[in-house]
Amino acid sequence: MRQQLAIFTLLFFLSFGAKAQQGYTITGTVTDAETGETLPFANVFFAETTYGVNTNEVGQFKLKVQQPGTYDLIVRFVGYQTYGINLRLEDNYNLSFDIALKPEELNLGSVTVMANKDENWQRYLQEFKDAFLGYSKNSSQCKILNEEDLDFYYDRKENALYAYSKGPIKVENKALGYTIDYYLEEFKNDYSRNLNTYYGYTVFTEMEPRSKRRERIWEENRKRAYEGSIQHFFSSVFEGKLEEEGYIVLVAKDVTNFGRVLDPTNVNLRDSLNNGQSDLSRQLPFENFLYVTYTKESETPEYVQNGKPGGKLNSASASRLGKQVSWITMAEGKEVIEFERTGYVYDPLSFYSSGYWGFEKVADMVPINYKPKSEEK
């Protein structure tokens, strides 16, 4: 999940390229905001994509992007605050940045640091992996490669568990063929409210398949993970292809003493869209809840067992798995969800999702620049 981006010192220059030029080139230098010294080997990437590089020995970087769209440019260096800026790439041009990072101030307050890798640490690690990777079939083929870099802090006053990692959490996803660097900004397990929340910034690297068969398996799994995802849903709304892509959308209202009540009339979200901040985006306003059914795939046994409210897997329930159902509701104070053709959402905190989409975690993520092979030109 992306958070609102913190903007630090920023200078940038635009140099327009020839129309024949393909794609975009972003260059720059990363320095310490207090000393002015350059920061070698800082991580520079567009969040939730496969576009990422490290700065060289003198703090310089060059990042190339092929597809137009809106991206979150993130810079991370151990011991410094995360730098982020939202970039909209519409025309062919180059960007040059001078980026100054501020030293990080870690205030743990009343929390107790679990520095020793004891039984409690092992228990908290398992809690973290369950919430972070999830319970889906793909999660069984995911592994955190640097578990020892995770620290856990228990806040007695809040009765909550926090997780922290100085560097990226490195995930190997053999189901989808990605290695993932996840830069964790916050992880909180609130025991009193039975609520788990986390967010951070992700960059993907495609693994090299050792055979054509493995390459086909990865592509099939990626396509399956993408289709029916919330990213695929918003892309389908943008394209006006909800029915074609397998979605049925109804409106639900909270009614006193009756819970959520569905309006049986299908909603045409395409007719509800407004123009966004640019030609690349659209805005979706709605009230109450959207009840979204993805008809091309059934819910999985793993979801029935571990994610579905009141779900319990047995021989009877396994034989009558339903279609994948999710809910969307607008966050308090928000009026629209703005998104692009890729499924990129400008403000992920503008809405909440639950149901099947709430069940899918890092193990089921594909980058926003992913396209099924059948759609590539």
HELIX and SHEET records of a PDB file:
HELIX    1   1 GLU A  119  LEU A  133  1                                  15    
HELIX    2   2 LYS A  137  GLN A  141  5                                   5    
HELIX    3   3 GLU A  147  ASP A  149  5                                   3    
HELIX    4   4 LYS A  212  TYR A  226  1                                  15    
HELIX    5   5 ILE A  230  GLU A  239  1                                  10    
HELIX    6   6 LEU A  242  GLU A  245  1                                   4    
HELIX    7   7 LEU A  269  SER A  272  5                                   4    
HELIX    8   8 PRO A  301  ASN A  306  1                                   6    
HELIX    9   9 SER A  315  ALA A  318  1                                   4    
HELIX   10  10 PRO A  348  SER A  350  5                                   3    
HELIX   11  11 TYR A  356  PHE A  359  1                                   4    
HELIX   12  12 VAL A  362  ASP A  364  5                                   3    
HELIX   13  13 LYS A  373  GLU A  375  5                                   3    
SHEET    1   A 4 THR A   9  PHE A  16  0                                        
SHEET    2   A 4 TYR A  93  LEU A 101 -1                                        
SHEET    3   A 4 TYR A  24  ASP A  32  1                                        
SHEET    4   A 4 GLN A  60  VAL A  65 -1                                        
SHEET    1   B 4 GLY A  52  ASN A  54  0                                        
SHEET    2   B 4 ASN A  43  PHE A  46 -1                                        
SHEET    3   B 4 GLY A  69  ARG A  76 -1                                        
SHEET    4   B 4 TYR A  83  LEU A  89 -1                                        
SHEET    1   C 6 VAL A 111  MET A 114  0                                        
SHEET    2   C 6 LEU A 150  ASP A 155 -1                                        
SHEET    3   C 6 ALA A 160  SER A 165 -1                                        
SHEET    4   C 6 TYR A 178  ASP A 190 -1                                        
SHEET    5   C 6 ILE A 169  ASN A 173 -1                                        
SHEET    6   C 6 CYS A 142  ILE A 144 -1                                        
SHEET    1   D 5 VAL A 111  MET A 114  0                                        
SHEET    2   D 5 LEU A 150  ASP A 155 -1                                        
SHEET    3   D 5 ALA A 160  SER A 165 -1                                        
SHEET    4   D 5 TYR A 178  ASP A 190 -1                                        
SHEET    5   D 5 LEU A 195  GLU A 206 -1                                        
SHEET    1   E 5 GLY A 259  ASP A 263  0                                        
SHEET    2   E 5 TYR A 247  VAL A 255 -1                                        
SHEET    3   E 5 PHE A 289  SER A 298 -1                                        
SHEET    4   E 5 LYS A 323  MET A 330 -1                                        
SHEET    5   E 5 PHE A 351  GLY A 355 -1                                        
SHEET    1   F 3 ASN A 274  ASN A 275  0                                        
SHEET    2   F 3 SER A 281  PRO A 285 -1                                        
SHEET    3   F 3 VAL A 336  GLU A 340 -1                                        
END                                                                             
